[in-house]
Amino acid sequence: MATRAKVCLDRVLPRDLMRLQPTARKGGRVRAIAPIGKTWMNGSTLRVKFLGGSAAQRAKVREQAGWWADHANLTFEFDDSANAEIRIAFDANDGAWSYVGTDCRGVPANEPTMNLGFMDGGTAAHEFGHAIGLAHEHQNPAGGIQWNEDVVIRECAQSPNFWDEATTRHNILRKYSTDQVKGTAFDPDSIMLYFFPAEWTLNGIATTANEVLSALDKQFIAGAKMYPRAAPTVAEATALKPNAQKRTLAAIGLFGEEDLYTFSVSRPGRYVIDTKGPTDLVMKLFGPDSPTALIAEDDDSGVEFNARIAADLVEGRYYAQVRHYNRASGKGNYSIRVWRSK
């Protein structure tokens, strides 16, 4: 075959490797591993560290990361910090890949979270799309791409990818179910979509290599489900007082909305943060003194569909992020409280 697609590899954390198949969830719904839940807190500053790379390569990375920062309520700080959330290697023998969103925080600090083994066109921007929580557009459940699976598996086993069948299925053939992703209708112009030749499809329709952010990329990354400038940021998080007698009342008032909270721990110990009410919620806990260092995430450990996190915390400031399980059509009231357990 004259032309083969050069496709990046989605990295998966070890804890997620055995969670690729849907599992039953209370209430009869189905749930599986997916980009939902991997976004950073709105308004976060993400530090970036280069692990090698020429001056020209680094300049291109800064430029293309800026394409996202121009629209998302995120800031990239290229300070080579030892605690950088995004760490970029340039190993030409390891292809192009990135961990997705907050998964970067689950990677040992001495290892890269992204590799730019090739930097054709908008590759760096594509990988930064993953780093801020975006998935491959060709795995959009609304994509409608009719793969010729035997051809795709055969071609991806050869240069430049050299993938086994399982890797090809993970990165190309497997689509997300509609309740696994927050997203738009299929966008053929998205920078998160790679070129695929017509021979790889059953209907003879090829895709194009998109080198810049599409109009929908810009709209989606700045929208309510991702990083809107109009939504609360970390600096505006609602303060919670540990061991308060009354619960704090709140609501998810808009589809895709995320509520942000902060509290301080002065006495180390085991603390519990939980929600109550009729709304199906998911909660993340970050800290200490960092809105990007993920400590724990919970879905249904509380009463009914409420979230509950119990963790041993040291002194410092902590941040809680609360959202509806169903980003597309979920709203409702709830309350939240944090206390030090005996």
Secondary structure, 3 states (H helix, E strand, C coil): CCCCCCCCEECCCHHHCCCCCCEECCCCCEECCCCCCCCCCCCCEEEEEEECCCHHHHHHHHHHHHHHHCCCCCEEECCCCCCCCEEEECCCCCCEEECCHHHHHHCCCCCCCEEECCCCCCHHHHHHHHHCCCCCHHHCCCCCCCECHHHHHHHHCCCCCCCCHHHHHHHHHCCCCCCCCCCCCCCCCCCCCCCECHHHECCCCCECCCCCCCHHHHHHHCCCCCCCCCCCCHHHCEECCCCCCCCEEEEECCCCCEEEEEEEECCCEEEEEEEECCCCEEEEEECCCCCCCEEEEECCCCCCCCCEEEEEECCEEEEEEEEECCCCCCCEEEEEEEEECC
